[in-house]
């Protein structure tokens, strides 16, 4: 489909020259539509489909900078080329400062220059429209995804937060813009509770372009802690220099709570909620490993919780061992015992 160029001019000679230059045989032709008044041009633009406008500043119904401003206010996204006389060149330069793409003096109007300027305007508009659509798609994708996304520049300053990231961090996008990453995305290790390495530094130092990080606690702006898992990747410019980072993270508080609950159930009796044989064996193995590492002897039984301790000395008989590890005996062994009663048991 041919791209439409709207010519707003009242001089027939200028109109013929423009049409001839822009419909040259052997090149991609353009659809030239001409009107002789500014009001007609504004009405045509309102119907859409115009890629560029060529405006004569000396129109009969309105002229000078006022003519340009009326047209520009109607279609600020459409590139406008001005045709100016020598006496109105200062007005044309003023229009350039207010948004016009370029101007050509009528006494220097030639086919080659006109063709080059108009095609350049159309190409820039096409590239700008494509970039705008891509940016819109990216913004919609970021706002619709369930993951929190935070981006920074190469200096570690926050450049963007999506809605999910605003909710998790407690910062709005406007408030976070330009702040240091560590101020907005404050994380600590969930085990040691020590500050962790800046994700931007970590991903730059990593061999891979993306880095997945776990066991993190995010400290919100209000001080509330949220368990998260996050991944970070750096962005690069056309010269392969690091230009920033993208951090994707999500709340795993519910998942971690469920994992801990399942782990507790696996290691405790479901009726008494006392430690079962799985946990007992785990504690004994830990005690043995500890003793082996430190070249010491240890009584594994002394490493057990108080509920499992027996008030007797010496090795535990095998029969008592089996009985102690059976689920139904935890209540009995958990009850306070005197040395004599424990000894009588064995």
MOZIWO-V8305 format. One record per helix or strand. SS is the DSSP state (2 for helix, 1 for strand). FROM is the first residue (numbers start at 1). TO is the last residue. If there is no record, write none. Layout:
# MOZIWO-V8305
ss->SS from->FROM to->TO
ss->SS from->FROM to->TO
This chain:
# MOZIWO-V8305
ss->1 from->4 to->8
ss->2 from->12 to->22
ss->1 from->31 to->35
ss->2 from->38 to->46
ss->1 from->50 to->56
ss->1 from->58 to->58
ss->1 from->63 to->63
ss->2 from->65 to->74
ss->1 from->79 to->84
ss->2 from->86 to->97
ss->1 from->102 to->105
ss->2 from->106 to->108
ss->2 from->111 to->144
ss->1 from->148 to->153
ss->1 from->157 to->161
ss->2 from->163 to->169
ss->2 from->173 to->176
ss->1 from->180 to->180
ss->2 from->181 to->184
ss->1 from->186 to->189
ss->1 from->195 to->195
ss->2 from->199 to->205
ss->1 from->210 to->219
ss->1 from->225 to->236
ss->1 from->242 to->251
ss->2 from->253 to->267
ss->1 from->268 to->268
ss->1 from->275 to->275
ss->2 from->277 to->293
ss->2 from->300 to->303
ss->2 from->306 to->308
ss->2 from->318 to->324
ss->2 from->327 to->334
ss->2 from->339 to->345
